[in-house]
């Protein structure tokens, strides 16, 4: 998904300037790490929100969510802000993540997947490489 977004951005930038597109190569394992990071983040985010204590029944007493709510209420003179962090997390606990939130979480997960692949795993001599030569995929 991230690769497709990058390709569209490259295409739009090149057509605006009338220049040729750059060439690049991406290892298939990098694509797998990016996609895996995105999927894991989207699956794990609602579980993490629930584990904090933001549930369908409300904020669980004595949970991390209760502490978060108390801290934000203290910063705002005793009340939490409508549409604020606590409200957004409670909404995610009740109805799940919105499409925009899933997109943001997926993008973050994809970035983390890329960083893990780039910095913690050695590059291998892969036989599977996705190539773009400026005119199309080869």
CORQUIZI-V842799 format. One record per helix or strand of 2 or more residues. SS is the DSSP state (~ for helix, > for strand). FROM is the first residue (numbers start at 1). TO is the last residue. If there is no record, write none. Layout:
<<SS & FROM & TO> <SS & FROM & TO>>
This chain:
<<~ & 2 & 17> <> & 24 & 27> <~ & 28 & 52> <> & 54 & 55> <> & 58 & 59> <~ & 64 & 75> <~ & 85 & 95> <~ & 99 & 120> <> & 129 & 132>>
